[in-house]
């Protein structure tokens, strides 16, 4: 997709909850996937390092993507609350994320 920006980050699932994390994402709410798409996120994948519980997310963001608008949306907050028992989180229940700097890309 033209004019998209690649975004990558890490998160962490709590030990012993790796399978539950996958199960919950296998059943992700259709209204949440619609919200993510409408917000400007596309081509979104999350990978799990099974040895460490680290999650690696990579997504493409459209130019109109507004992180603050998405993070304040009630449906996004509901998802964070739903996931808060199995992930490392911030005080507002959002997942703790670590943005990654791109150092190489091959198209």
N, C-alpha and C positions, 0 to 999 in steps of 0.2 A: 504494500500500500504506500502510495506516495506521501511524502512529507511526514512520515511517522518517525518517532524517536524511540530507540530501543532503551528499555529500562530494566535493570537487573538488581536483585536484592537478595539478602538472606533473611531467614526467620528460623525459629527453632521449635520443634514439636517436643513435648515432654516425653521422657523415656517411658517406654511401654505403651505409648499412645499412637505409634506410627501407623498401625493398621486402622485404628479408629479415624485418624486424620484422612486416610485414603477413602474409607467408607463414607465419611461425611461429604467429601468432594465428589465421590461417585454419584451422590444423591443431591448435588448442589441445587438449590432452589431455582427454577426457571426464571422467576422474577429477578433474582440476583444476577444471573448471567445477562439478562436483558439490561439491567441497570449498568453493569460493567461496560457492555457494548455501547449503550447510549451515552455513557460518560466519556467514551473515547478510548477505551482499552480494547485491543484486539490481539490476536495471535499470542495468547497468554498460556504459559506452561509453568508448572511447579514440579521440581525434581527433589527427591529425597535421598540424602546420604544415609543409608541404613546403619552405618557404623557410628555416626555422631548425632543423628537426629536433626541435622541441619537441613533446612529446606532452601532450595535455590529457585527463585522466581525470575522469570524473564517474560517481558511483555512488550508490545509496541503500543505507543501512545499517539493518538491523533493530535493535531495542533490545538484543538479546542478542549483537550483534557484539562480539567481543573480538580486537582487533588483535594482541595479544601471543600469543594462542593460535594464530592463523593463521600468524604469522611464524615460529613455532617448529615448525610442522608439517613433517615430512620431505618431503612432496610439494611444498609451497611452496618449500622450500629447493632441491629438485631443479629446479624451474622457474626459480628465480633463477639457479642455476648454468648452466642451458641458455641463458638470455638474457644472461648477463654479458659475452659477447664483443661484443655489439652495442649495449649501453647504457652510460650513465654509471652507475656503481655505487658502493656503500659497501664497506668492507672485508669485510663478510659476504656480498657479492654481491647484496644487496638493491638494487633500483633507487634511485638518489638521487631523492627526491621533495621537492617544495615544496608544502606545503598552501596552498590559496587561501581567502581570506576572501570569503564571499558578501556582495555589496553590493546585489543586486537579484534579485528572483524574481517571475515572473508565472505564476500557475497558471491 
